[in-house]
Amino acid sequence: MPSSEGVPPTPDPRDLSIPEGMSPDARETWPSPELISSWLGDADFDFEWRPGEVTEVHPDDPAAVARARHFRDVLSRFASGVTVVTGTSAGEPVGLTCQSFSSVSLDPPLVLFVPAKTSRAWPLIHRAGKFCVNFLAHDQAELSNTMASRGVDKFADVAWRPSEATGSPLLEGVLGYVDCAIHQVVEAGDHYVVIGRVLDLAEADSEHPLLFFRGQYRTAG
């Protein structure tokens, strides 16, 4: 059963101290509380499969619909792994499923993920200033779907423990993880490019990845 024991409380957003590993000017990119509140709207899904996929396209514009479909279909030819990005808010776990993840730099060690502006989990993670990227294993498709859902307690039946570096949820059974402080956030169309400074990372329990290709889960191994 999941446990929140040992998870440190989310930092007070009024606290202007800079967390370890964060760029000194990173806080300048953070949104206002009003903007964060506006993000926590009534969207139905937290799946960050591809940049642009969760963007609404007006159905009365056939050309725009066709362009969006073509964009999605072409990019679906790029097979990738699946991650769950986790954090804490007011001492409670939060998370979102994210396919748009990449390494960035070896020195300093940086990674990135790409949440949509409509994501509910992302503003909470952003406010905390830290996150953990969990690499999902071949048998964790259901976990991926759970973390992509809304209106449910995502962590009710999920086994996890606080990561050592940031206290973000480290999910049981994953391939590996990277534990990060937010280094920089860049606005990019209908998404944000979030660059994290890696504080800790490790291989974990499983050997075979969960993959996503042409709109479906795939496995290798």
HUDA-V650111 format. One record per backbone hydrogen bond with DSSP energy under -1.0 kcal/mol. NH is the residue of the N-H (numbers start at 1). CO is the residue of the C=O. If there is no record, write none. Layout:
# HUDA-V650111
NH/CO
NH/CO
This chain:
# HUDA-V650111
7/4
15/12
22/19
26/23
29/26
30/27
36/32
37/33
38/34
39/35
41/39
46/148
48/97
53/50
55/52
61/58
65/61
66/62
67/63
68/64
69/65
70/66
71/67
72/68
73/69
74/70
75/71
76/72
77/74
78/75
80/212
83/98
84/134
85/96
86/132
87/94
89/92
92/89
94/87
96/85
98/83
99/48
100/48
101/99
102/112
104/110
105/110
110/105
111/196
112/102
113/194
114/100
117/190
119/116
125/121
126/122
127/123
128/124
129/125
131/180
132/86
133/178
134/84
135/176
136/82
138/208
140/137
144/140
145/141
146/142
147/143
149/146
154/152
156/153
158/155
161/170
163/168
167/163
170/161
172/159
175/135
177/202
178/133
179/200
180/131
181/197
182/129
183/195
184/195
186/193
188/191
191/188
192/115
193/186
194/113
195/184
196/111
197/181
198/109
199/179
200/179
202/177
204/175
206/174
210/136
211/218
212/80
213/216
214/76
216/213
218/211
